[in-house]
Amino acid sequence: MRKLLAFMLAFASLGAVHAQTFHNDGTAATHGPIVVLITIDGFPARALRDPKLPMPTLRKLMQEGVYAQAMQPINPAVTWPNHTTLITGVNASEHHVMANGLITFPPDGSKPQVKPWTPKDQLVHARTLYDALAEKGMSTGQVDWVAIYDAKHVQWSFAEQPDANGLIARDLIAQGLVTKEQLATFGDDSTPAWRDEIWTDAAIDILTRHTPNLLLFHLLQTDTLQHEYGALSPAAYAAYAYADTCIANLIDAARKAGLLDRITFVIASDHGFADYTHLIHPNAELVRQGLLHSVQGSYRGDVWIQPEGGEASLYIRDRSKRAALVPKLKADFEKLPGVAAAYTASDANQLGLPTPGSTDQAPDLYLAAKAGYSFTDGSKQLITDVNPARGGHGYLNSEADMQALFIAAGAHVRHGAALGVISNLRVAPTIAKLLQVSLPAATQAPLSEILQ
């Protein structure tokens, strides 16, 4: 463990990730504002209170622009739902993204599956910033963004699982930054830091060679390492430091390309992080109640729970059983160790969740975990212990540990405007105002007070 952390800290302290050239290919947005929205996955707002946080670039952006004391995510406090909110201005009740992909229900009654590579038009049921930009002939680039697969209004893309034959991939290969073979096995036997490095190279390439009006850029290793080693752990701090280096390299590339006088940087996170030492396997309770049955070595049934850290969504596939089962299961689950509450459809509006009937992604019962507990898969034992503690998210968006990051700085941001606690529902309308496009469904006002 010590050797791993020493390596990561050394890696995080490196200067420029890769040397790149900045020759524009002629497709650039040659005038007007540019917004670069960068997400540091799972960065907790409370980390900013540590004076020893090793993120000088983030600190400088805070000093030169504005930042929120905290930014409240939506429910579920999970990556894909919140990334979708950051570019739509609506919560899950409107965009219907409830997990890190589309939740699908096999017809044989076996375990639900989450399918991440679902086309955006099937997954996201809301107008996005890149849709609005396309209507005005403006452009978007994305690197490792989520819920955006096969989006027809994104001109330049380097995905979480990049296409080795794609335009940006070919750019990176031509510059000697990565090989086609490495891209073909991008997620296999590679470190989170290396993937963030290549994603940063791709973001630099898109910004400096193609120059879209909007660049969406997602850094992931901060989430990966906190899940493994815990929130605010030494491994987390190494990941924070490396994320800071990636952001510094992108800003430096924008400076060398002569773009800084047009760019507004928005740095955000999708959710915070909390530690847990107990795992709840909620489907084990469904087995105990006889609602899941073993068939040829796997379980089948009309009732399943899709767990995701601090939350779990229960689905009753047989509509005729819902009226009887929902109140019973609510009472049963609220008695279980580690379950803070079980919410029904009548609570959906308050929580910002879709209601049953509006989408098949809407749960019939939404379970919230207590502090120190996390929901996970498994159907044999209800509670198991974790030692040492690990990190998770998905807890109710009102929880202090789930609060996220918001910083804005650059060409069109006032210096020093004071922000308290804001909602991430305000990010998309703020970017829309900067780029002069319309998001009529956005439910909260833009942060006009921070704009010049």
ROPAVEX-859320 format. One line per 10 residues: number of its first residue (from 1); their letters; for each residue x, y, z of C-alpha. Coordinates in nm, 4 decimals, always signed. Layout:
# ROPAVEX-859320
NUM = a = X/Y/Z ~ ...
This chain:
# ROPAVEX-859320
1 = mrkllafmla = +0.0000/+0.0000/+0.0000 ~ +0.2824/+0.2416/+0.0911 ~ +0.4615/+0.1687/-0.2364 ~ +0.1365/+0.2250/-0.4291 ~ +0.0745/+0.5613/-0.2637 ~ +0.4354/+0.6712/-0.3067 ~ +0.4118/+0.5922/-0.6791 ~ +0.0806/+0.7742/-0.7122 ~ +0.2112/+1.0827/-0.5329 ~ +0.5184/+1.0881/-0.7524
11 = faslgavhaq = +0.2980/+1.0467/-1.0592 ~ +0.0697/+1.3253/-0.9393 ~ +0.3630/+1.5639/-0.9028 ~ +0.4641/+1.5423/-1.2673 ~ +0.4472/+1.8561/-1.4765 ~ +0.2991/+1.8555/-1.8237 ~ +0.1292/+1.5258/-1.9012 ~ +0.2477/+1.5072/-2.2605 ~ +0.4001/+1.7504/-2.5030 ~ +0.1479/+1.8418/-2.7709
21 = tfhndgtaat = +0.1358/+2.0728/-3.0672 ~ -0.1406/+2.3289/-3.1035 ~ -0.2200/+2.3541/-3.4744 ~ -0.5861/+2.4256/-3.5319 ~ -0.7474/+2.2120/-3.8001 ~ -0.9725/+2.4895/-3.9337 ~ -1.2945/+2.3701/-3.7671 ~ -1.2606/+2.6026/-3.4677 ~ -1.5196/+2.8338/-3.3211 ~ -1.3101/+3.1407/-3.4041
31 = hgpivvliti = -1.4952/+3.3979/-3.1948 ~ -1.7286/+3.4231/-2.8995 ~ -1.7153/+3.2608/-2.5562 ~ -1.5951/+2.9084/-2.4868 ~ -1.6987/+2.7104/-2.1803 ~ -1.4919/+2.4210/-2.0475 ~ -1.6900/+2.2180/-1.7937 ~ -1.4578/+1.9890/-1.5971 ~ -1.5890/+1.7369/-1.3466 ~ -1.3674/+1.5845/-1.0783
41 = dgfparalrd = -1.5637/+1.2712/-1.0007 ~ -1.6579/+1.2327/-0.6358 ~ -1.4689/+1.5375/-0.5078 ~ -1.6281/+1.6300/-0.1726 ~ -1.6813/+1.9998/-0.0991 ~ -1.5507/+1.9480/+0.2537 ~ -1.2039/+1.8672/+0.1161 ~ -1.1611/+2.2376/+0.0368 ~ -1.1530/+2.3124/+0.4093 ~ -0.8192/+2.1315/+0.4431
51 = pklpmptlrk = -0.5353/+2.3849/+0.3997 ~ -0.3049/+2.0964/+0.3050 ~ -0.5197/+1.9903/+0.0096 ~ -0.2554/+1.9474/-0.2658 ~ -0.4412/+2.1309/-0.5422 ~ -0.2683/+2.4631/-0.6238 ~ -0.4441/+2.5020/-0.9583 ~ -0.7851/+2.4619/-0.7967 ~ -0.6895/+2.7127/-0.5260 ~ -0.5774/+2.9630/-0.7891
61 = lmqegvyaqa = -0.9045/+2.9292/-0.9805 ~ -1.0931/+2.9881/-0.6558 ~ -0.8925/+3.3040/-0.5908 ~ -0.9300/+3.4371/-0.9453 ~ -1.2981/+3.3519/-0.9862 ~ -1.5826/+3.2359/-0.7626 ~ -1.6630/+2.9213/-0.5718 ~ -1.9505/+2.7822/-0.3711 ~ -1.9259/+2.6777/-0.0110 ~ -2.0921/+2.3596/-0.1343
71 = mqpinpavtw = -2.3034/+2.2425/-0.4270 ~ -2.5961/+2.0105/-0.3616 ~ -2.6276/+1.7183/-0.6055 ~ -2.9545/+1.5597/-0.7072 ~ -3.0882/+1.2218/-0.5988 ~ -2.9556/+0.9674/-0.6676 ~ -2.6142/+1.1120/-0.5717 ~ -2.4557/+0.8956/-0.8404 ~ -2.2289/+0.9832/-1.1353 ~ -2.4529/+0.9522/-1.4409
81 = pnhttlitgv = -2.7681/+1.1166/-1.2995 ~ -2.5694/+1.4164/-1.1761 ~ -2.3583/+1.4575/-1.4876 ~ -2.6850/+1.4646/-1.6800 ~ -2.8239/+1.7343/-1.4507 ~ -2.5101/+1.9458/-1.4969 ~ -2.5868/+1.9773/-1.8703 ~ -2.9689/+1.9811/-1.8636 ~ -3.0684/+2.1792/-1.5544 ~ -3.3332/+1.9217/-1.4585
91 = nasehhvman = -3.3317/+1.6402/-1.2053 ~ -3.3980/+1.2694/-1.2431 ~ -3.7746/+1.3221/-1.2371 ~ -3.7317/+1.4851/-1.5786 ~ -3.4227/+1.3309/-1.7395 ~ -3.4960/+0.9774/-1.6036 ~ -3.1312/+0.8778/-1.5531 ~ -3.1344/+0.6737/-1.2313 ~ -2.8101/+0.4752/-1.2545 ~ -2.4800/+0.4614/-1.4401
101 = glitfppdgs = -2.6639/+0.3450/-1.7499 ~ -3.0090/+0.2202/-1.8458 ~ -3.1656/-0.0226/-1.5977 ~ -3.3083/-0.3144/-1.7959 ~ -3.5288/-0.5977/-1.6775 ~ -3.4795/-0.9406/-1.8377 ~ -3.8116/-1.1016/-1.9359 ~ -3.7236/-1.4231/-1.7501 ~ -3.7330/-1.2425/-1.4133 ~ -3.3584/-1.2629/-1.3556
111 = kpqvkpwtpk = -3.1474/-0.9855/-1.2057 ~ -3.1813/-0.6378/-1.3611 ~ -2.8846/-0.5144/-1.5588 ~ -2.7410/-0.1652/-1.5947 ~ -2.6346/-0.1000/-1.9538 ~ -2.3965/+0.1975/-1.9787 ~ -2.3487/+0.2086/-2.3545 ~ -2.7112/+0.2891/-2.4277 ~ -2.7582/+0.5611/-2.6926 ~ -2.8164/+0.9029/-2.5397
121 = dqlvhartly = -3.1558/+0.9435/-2.7082 ~ -3.2833/+0.6317/-2.5293 ~ -3.1302/+0.7196/-2.1939 ~ -3.1617/+1.0976/-2.1479 ~ -3.5131/+1.2399/-2.1723 ~ -3.4258/+1.6076/-2.1519 ~ -3.2784/+1.8820/-2.3664 ~ -2.9021/+1.9137/-2.3204 ~ -2.6635/+2.2020/-2.3678 ~ -2.5153/+2.0356/-2.6733
131 = dalaekgmst = -2.8635/+1.9997/-2.8257 ~ -2.9235/+2.3702/-2.7699 ~ -2.5847/+2.4616/-2.9168 ~ -2.6435/+2.2546/-3.2291 ~ -2.9609/+2.4503/-3.3037 ~ -2.7498/+2.7662/-3.3310 ~ -2.4730/+2.6062/-3.5357 ~ -2.2391/+2.5847/-3.2379 ~ -2.0213/+2.2905/-3.1439 ~ -1.9461/+2.0572/-2.8527
141 = gqvdwvaiyd = -1.6611/+1.8243/-2.7645 ~ -1.6632/+1.5622/-2.4916 ~ -1.4025/+1.3527/-2.3121 ~ -1.5120/+1.0676/-2.0830 ~ -1.8521/+1.2330/-2.0337 ~ -2.1375/+1.0006/-1.9458 ~ -2.4925/+0.9352/-2.0682 ~ -2.3750/+1.0734/-2.4021 ~ -2.3076/+0.7627/-2.6100 ~ -2.3881/+0.8137/-2.9806
151 = akhvqwsfae = -2.5108/+1.1709/-2.9206 ~ -2.5595/+1.3194/-3.2654 ~ -2.4984/+1.6797/-3.1540 ~ -2.1464/+1.6181/-3.0205 ~ -1.8935/+1.6878/-3.2916 ~ -1.5715/+1.5699/-3.1204 ~ -1.5727/+1.2761/-2.8855 ~ -1.3223/+1.0700/-2.6902 ~ -1.5316/+0.8387/-2.4778 ~ -1.4801/+0.6395/-2.1585
161 = qpdangliar = -1.4250/+0.3439/-2.3923 ~ -1.2677/+0.5351/-2.6831 ~ -1.3067/+0.4394/-3.0457 ~ -0.9542/+0.3550/-3.1616 ~ -1.0549/+0.4625/-3.5146 ~ -1.2177/+0.7903/-3.4097 ~ -1.0909/+1.1330/-3.5152 ~ -0.9523/+1.2312/-3.1732 ~ -0.7947/+0.8897/-3.1270 ~ -0.6205/+0.9314/-3.4624
171 = dliaqglvtk = -0.4978/+1.2748/-3.3497 ~ -0.3415/+1.1275/-3.0360 ~ -0.1892/+0.8339/-3.2233 ~ -0.0362/+1.0700/-3.4811 ~ +0.1221/+1.2733/-3.1995 ~ +0.2694/+0.9605/-3.0424 ~ +0.0681/+0.9997/-2.7227 ~ -0.0968/+0.6585/-2.7359 ~ -0.1038/+0.3550/-2.9643 ~ -0.3983/+0.2022/-3.1429
181 = eqlatfgdds = -0.3377/-0.1203/-2.9487 ~ -0.3559/+0.0658/-2.6167 ~ -0.6846/+0.2257/-2.7159 ~ -0.8284/-0.1073/-2.8243 ~ -0.7797/-0.2369/-2.4688 ~ -0.8199/+0.0970/-2.2926 ~ -0.9982/-0.0302/-1.9830 ~ -0.7980/-0.3519/-1.9471 ~ -0.4971/-0.3732/-1.7169 ~ -0.4486/+0.0030/-1.7097
191 = tpawrdeiwt = -0.4349/+0.2318/-1.4087 ~ -0.6906/+0.5030/-1.3346 ~ -0.4107/+0.7618/-1.3490 ~ -0.3055/+0.6520/-1.6990 ~ -0.6630/+0.6752/-1.8245 ~ -0.6972/+1.0265/-1.6788 ~ -0.3679/+1.1134/-1.8518 ~ -0.4942/+1.0020/-2.1921 ~ -0.8308/+1.1686/-2.1363 ~ -0.6432/+1.4908/-2.0577
201 = daaidiltrh = -0.4436/+1.4562/-2.3784 ~ -0.7734/+1.4153/-2.5639 ~ -0.9240/+1.7226/-2.3960 ~ -0.6192/+1.9283/-2.4932 ~ -0.6415/+1.8011/-2.8502 ~ -1.0114/+1.8855/-2.8833 ~ -0.9723/+2.2296/-2.7265 ~ -0.6635/+2.3424/-2.9151 ~ -0.7091/+2.1744/-3.2557 ~ -1.0886/+2.1803/-3.2917
211 = tpnlllfhll = -1.1948/+2.4481/-3.0380 ~ -1.5630/+2.3774/-2.9689 ~ -1.7901/+2.6287/-2.8008 ~ -1.8406/+2.3788/-2.5169 ~ -1.5988/+2.1139/-2.3919 ~ -1.7217/+1.8542/-2.1425 ~ -1.4321/+1.6838/-1.9612 ~ -1.4682/+1.4190/-1.6872 ~ -1.1786/+1.3075/-1.4639 ~ -1.2483/+0.9697/-1.3052
221 = qtdtlqheyg = -0.9648/+0.8350/-1.0910 ~ -1.0713/+1.0436/-0.7892 ~ -1.3867/+0.8289/-0.7760 ~ -1.2112/+0.4991/-0.8446 ~ -0.9548/+0.5376/-0.5662 ~ -1.2009/+0.6657/-0.3069 ~ -1.4215/+0.3617/-0.3644 ~ -1.1199/+0.1401/-0.3026 ~ -0.9448/+0.3234/-0.0182 ~ -1.2044/+0.5576/+0.1337
231 = alspaayaay = -1.3026/+0.9227/+0.1206 ~ -1.0262/+1.1731/+0.2010 ~ -0.7780/+0.8835/+0.2305 ~ -0.4095/+0.9171/+0.1322 ~ -0.4974/+0.7519/-0.1985 ~ -0.7784/+1.0050/-0.2471 ~ -0.5389/+1.2934/-0.1871 ~ -0.2988/+1.1520/-0.4448 ~ -0.5874/+1.1355/-0.6906 ~ -0.6931/+1.4929/-0.6077
241 = ayadtcianl = -0.3349/+1.6099/-0.6699 ~ -0.3195/+1.4373/-1.0054 ~ -0.6574/+1.5795/-1.1093 ~ -0.5149/+1.9222/-1.0280 ~ -0.2170/+1.8485/-1.2537 ~ -0.4503/+1.7455/-1.5369 ~ -0.6459/+2.0706/-1.5043 ~ -0.3231/+2.2726/-1.4956 ~ -0.2069/+2.1065/-1.8178 ~ -0.5337/+2.1850/-1.9923
251 = idaarkagll = -0.5202/+2.5499/-1.8843 ~ -0.1569/+2.5759/-1.9918 ~ -0.2422/+2.4325/-2.3333 ~ -0.5277/+2.6842/-2.3695 ~ -0.2851/+2.9628/-2.2823 ~ -0.0298/+2.8493/-2.5416 ~ -0.3057/+2.8258/-2.8022 ~ -0.4143/+3.1847/-2.7306 ~ -0.7627/+3.0882/-2.6066 ~ -0.7659/+3.2029/-2.2439
261 = dritfviasd = -0.9258/+3.5389/-2.3174 ~ -1.2380/+3.3529/-2.4422 ~ -1.2649/+3.0625/-2.1973 ~ -1.4699/+3.0263/-1.8834 ~ -1.3697/+2.7238/-1.6778 ~ -1.6362/+2.5596/-1.4635 ~ -1.4953/+2.3000/-1.2244 ~ -1.7546/+2.0803/-1.0555 ~ -1.8036/+1.7423/-0.9001 ~ -2.1017/+1.5147/-0.9359
271 = hgfadythli = -2.1271/+1.4185/-0.5686 ~ -1.9241/+1.3861/-0.2521 ~ -1.8024/+1.0717/-0.0775 ~ -1.8558/+0.8962/+0.2545 ~ -1.6943/+0.5988/+0.4266 ~ -1.8758/+0.2795/+0.5213 ~ -1.7881/-0.0311/+0.7190 ~ -2.1045/-0.2391/+0.6662 ~ -2.2597/-0.3738/+0.3460 ~ -2.6335/-0.4357/+0.3103
281 = hpnaelvrqg = -2.7376/-0.7003/+0.0566 ~ -3.1048/-0.6047/+0.0206 ~ -3.1942/-0.8772/-0.2285 ~ -3.1149/-1.1279/+0.0465 ~ -3.4236/-0.9967/+0.2259 ~ -3.6318/-1.0580/-0.0871 ~ -3.5014/-1.4147/-0.0941 ~ -3.5926/-1.4573/+0.2732 ~ -3.9463/-1.3340/+0.2021 ~ -3.9853/-1.5745/-0.0903
291 = llhsvqgsyr = -4.0055/-1.2986/-0.3509 ~ -3.6930/-1.4255/-0.5271 ~ -3.6633/-1.7957/-0.6113 ~ -3.3599/-2.0001/-0.7145 ~ -3.3993/-2.1428/-1.0653 ~ -3.1089/-2.3480/-1.2035 ~ -2.8545/-2.1697/-0.9876 ~ -2.9766/-1.8104/-1.0280 ~ -3.2594/-1.6116/-0.8765 ~ -3.5783/-1.5085/-1.0551
301 = gdvwiqpegg = -3.8718/-1.3030/-0.9424 ~ -4.1055/-1.0093/-0.9978 ~ -3.9344/-0.7973/-0.7296 ~ -3.5716/-0.6901/-0.7502 ~ -3.3531/-0.4258/-0.5904 ~ -3.0882/-0.2337/-0.7834 ~ -2.8316/-0.1207/-0.5210 ~ -2.5954/+0.1727/-0.5625 ~ -2.4012/+0.2643/-0.2498 ~ -2.6093/+0.4832/-0.0238
311 = easlyirdrs = -2.9305/+0.4153/-0.2142 ~ -3.1162/+0.1191/-0.3574 ~ -3.4125/+0.1204/-0.5959 ~ -3.6763/-0.1507/-0.5621 ~ -3.8785/-0.2510/-0.8684 ~ -4.1997/-0.4561/-0.8721 ~ -4.2436/-0.5802/-1.2256 ~ -4.5944/-0.7243/-1.1783 ~ -4.8148/-0.4167/-1.1513 ~ -5.0985/-0.6146/-0.9951
321 = kraalvpklk = -4.8796/-0.6790/-0.6897 ~ -4.7690/-0.3215/-0.6253 ~ -5.0590/-0.2023/-0.4130 ~ -5.0152/-0.4861/-0.1637 ~ -4.6370/-0.5128/-0.1688 ~ -4.5239/-0.1500/-0.1466 ~ -4.6556/-0.0725/+0.2054 ~ -4.5482/-0.4134/+0.3341 ~ -4.1956/-0.3873/+0.1932 ~ -4.1633/-0.0297/+0.3151
331 = adfeklpgva = -4.2403/-0.1391/+0.6707 ~ -4.0148/-0.4440/+0.6468 ~ -3.7111/-0.2636/+0.5059 ~ -3.7338/+0.0263/+0.7479 ~ -3.6868/-0.2268/+1.0315 ~ -3.3639/-0.3652/+0.8859 ~ -3.0201/-0.2669/+1.0231 ~ -2.8579/+0.0138/+0.8277 ~ -3.1720/+0.1290/+0.6430 ~ -3.2532/+0.4917/+0.7245
341 = aaytasdanq = -3.5786/+0.5153/+0.5288 ~ -3.7832/+0.3629/+0.2489 ~ -3.9619/+0.6134/+0.0251 ~ -4.2669/+0.5449/-0.1890 ~ -4.3992/+0.7147/-0.5022 ~ -4.5695/+0.9757/-0.2841 ~ -4.2210/+1.0934/-0.1809 ~ -4.0777/+1.1010/-0.5336 ~ -4.1504/+1.4675/-0.6007 ~ -3.9831/+1.5740/-0.2777
351 = lglptpgstd = -3.6738/+1.3691/-0.3612 ~ -3.6617/+1.4753/-0.7266 ~ -3.7189/+1.1214/-0.8521 ~ -3.9415/+0.9997/-1.1361 ~ -4.2748/+0.8481/-1.0415 ~ -4.3844/+0.4972/-1.1424 ~ -4.5669/+0.5191/-1.4728 ~ -4.3568/+0.8079/-1.6033 ~ -4.0674/+0.5748/-1.6933 ~ -3.9666/+0.2163/-1.6245
361 = qapdlylaak = -3.6585/+0.3618/-1.4509 ~ -3.8768/+0.4919/-1.1648 ~ -3.8515/+0.2770/-0.8498 ~ -4.1547/+0.1594/-0.6554 ~ -3.9546/+0.1955/-0.3351 ~ -3.6371/+0.3984/-0.2803 ~ -3.4155/+0.2881/+0.0078 ~ -3.1687/+0.5192/+0.1838 ~ -2.8795/+0.3836/+0.3886 ~ -2.7678/+0.5067/+0.7269
371 = agysftdgsk = -2.4191/+0.6474/+0.7778 ~ -2.1597/+0.3725/+0.7759 ~ -2.3720/+0.1390/+0.5600 ~ -2.3775/+0.0825/+0.1843 ~ -2.6094/-0.1229/-0.0390 ~ -2.4595/-0.3801/-0.2722 ~ -2.5407/-0.6941/-0.4697 ~ -2.5696/-1.0371/-0.3126 ~ -2.8548/-1.2612/-0.2080 ~ -2.7245/-1.4893/+0.0678
381 = qlitdvnpar = -2.6357/-1.2785/+0.3732 ~ -2.8123/-0.9563/+0.4666 ~ -2.5240/-0.7700/+0.6381 ~ -2.1490/-0.8139/+0.5975 ~ -1.8651/-0.6072/+0.7431 ~ -1.5913/-0.4185/+0.5600 ~ -1.2465/-0.3660/+0.7103 ~ -1.0803/-0.1285/+0.6440 ~ -1.3469/+0.1222/+0.5505 ~ -1.4242/+0.1869/+0.1864
391 = gghgylnsea = -1.5836/+0.4849/+0.0154 ~ -1.9246/+0.5270/-0.1409 ~ -2.1868/+0.7758/-0.2551 ~ -2.5543/+0.7643/-0.3459 ~ -2.6648/+0.8774/-0.0008 ~ -2.9436/+1.1331/+0.0186 ~ -2.8426/+1.4623/-0.1398 ~ -2.9188/+1.6413/+0.1869 ~ -2.6274/+1.4625/+0.3594 ~ -2.3257/+1.6822/+0.4323
401 = dmqalfiaag = -2.0757/+1.4300/+0.2936 ~ -2.2546/+1.4243/-0.0447 ~ -2.2066/+1.7961/-0.1113 ~ -2.0062/+1.8670/-0.4251 ~ -1.7631/+2.1188/-0.5726 ~ -1.8339/+2.4306/-0.7794 ~ -1.5742/+2.6784/-0.9067 ~ -1.5986/+2.9178/-1.2003 ~ -1.3159/+3.1324/-1.3324 ~ -1.2001/+3.2854/-1.6552
411 = ahvrhgaalg = -1.2947/+3.5332/-1.9202 ~ -1.6577/+3.5972/-1.8260 ~ -1.6602/+3.5459/-1.4492 ~ -1.6463/+3.8180/-1.1876 ~ -1.3700/+3.8014/-0.9320 ~ -1.4756/+3.7278/-0.5765 ~ -1.8546/+3.7001/-0.6039 ~ -1.9679/+3.5275/-0.2846 ~ -2.1635/+3.2041/-0.3148 ~ -2.2980/+3.0015/-0.0266
421 = visnlrvapt = -2.4602/+2.6658/-0.0904 ~ -2.6011/+2.6268/-0.4412 ~ -2.7809/+2.3520/-0.6306 ~ -2.6210/+2.1800/-0.9288 ~ -2.9464/+2.2535/-1.1119 ~ -2.8052/+2.6059/-1.1634 ~ -2.4944/+2.4990/-1.3559 ~ -2.6551/+2.4232/-1.6942 ~ -2.8624/+2.7454/-1.7087 ~ -2.5489/+2.9435/-1.6164
431 = iakllqvslp = -2.3540/+2.7882/-1.9033 ~ -2.6528/+2.8394/-2.1324 ~ -2.6546/+3.2097/-2.0454 ~ -2.2811/+3.2363/-2.1111 ~ -2.3198/+3.0745/-2.4526 ~ -2.6503/+3.2518/-2.5263 ~ -2.8579/+2.9403/-2.5828 ~ -3.1902/+2.8329/-2.4362 ~ -3.2741/+2.5615/-2.1815 ~ -3.6421/+2.6388/-2.1174
441 = aatqaplsei = -3.6980/+2.3300/-1.8999 ~ -3.4240/+2.4228/-1.6511 ~ -3.5858/+2.4487/-1.3096 ~ -3.3553/+2.7017/-1.1422 ~ -3.2123/+3.0379/-1.2385 ~ -2.8608/+3.0879/-1.3741 ~ -2.5892/+3.2236/-1.1458 ~ -2.6136/+3.5642/-1.3135 ~ -2.4408/+3.7332/-1.0214 ~ -2.1093/+3.5632/-1.1057
451 = lq = -2.1063/+3.6656/-1.4740 ~ -1.9507/+3.9765/-1.6234
